[in-house]
Amino acid sequence: MSETLDLMKVIQTNFHRLSKGQKIIAQYIMNNYDKAAFMTAAKLGEMVGVSESTVVRFANTIGYDGYPHLQKQLQEMVRTKLTTVQRIEMTSGYSSKDNILKSVLKSDMENIRMTIEEIDNSVFEKAVQAIIEAKSVYIIGLRSSSTLSEFLGFYLNFLRDNIHVVTYTIGDIFEQLFRIGKDDLVIGIVFPRYSSRTLKAFEYVKSKGANTVAITDSILSPLCTHADFTLIAKSNMESFVDSIVAPMSVLNALLVAVGIKEKHNISASFASLEEIWDKYGIFSADKDE
């Protein structure tokens, strides 16, 4: 964990410069960096018995542009390495005195806020165009990301043809990808803990010359290595549960953008679908008995 050692070295190098309260913070982070990474400045201060402003000054003293910068490095450092058991331990941060519902909702709101700040709109537009122009679109998202891949595939199938959601079936995922070529697009979806199968599949399709879009949590994600376009969606959650709120919002935006650009082409398709849905009673009609 070279990143861990680098951060710990920074703290140790600056330890003599810290105030008494800041030294308490430093010691806590060195011993509990996996928990501290997902605490707000106020929460960290409460945990060690100092003020929020002391936490902020601590981050500045050791060379960071505020606490969010320090927290971001901590999060990048630990999120890919936490086991499920460690994640369950982190859930204890939601104490019985806290309103769990509001805490989780606020966490999801923060993920969306950070996603808005980090996602590149120009890259987003290029990803939309790549979806429209591809001969076939393959979507790979395994384990906890399978919900996202199924959702994207379900709605893209209304907007264009040749949509393939790659899933575990009677065979292996590579058997669903071996015909892929340079005119095709592969959308990979992966969040910590990163699925090694998704990463290897992404490497394979890139070797076949396919265009690739990565939807992941950070530019440091291993999926980015083989991506032509990377869309960042934050998924931080102080829990064993993965937050998919921001990733789902990014998928919604992709679908809306593709739908707008293909509006004239899909109108006839939706008209036909409405006839089928009505004929076979796919949806329940609200009628007074």
Secondary structure, 3 states (H helix, E strand, C coil): CHHHHHHHHHHHHHHHHCCHHHHHHHHHHHHHHHHHCCCCHHHHHHHHCCCHHHHHHHHHHCCCCCHHHHHHHHHHHHCCCCCHHHHHHHHHHCCCCCCHHHHHHHHHHHHHHHHHHHCCHHHHHHHHHHHHHCCCEEEECCHHHHHHHHHHHHHHHHHCCCEEEECCCCCCHHHHCCCCCCCCEEEEECCCCCCHHHHHHHHHHHHCCCEEEEEECCCCCHHHHHCCEEEECCCCCCCCCCCCHHHHHHHHHHHHHHHHHCHHHHHHHHHHHHHHHHHCCCCCCCCCC
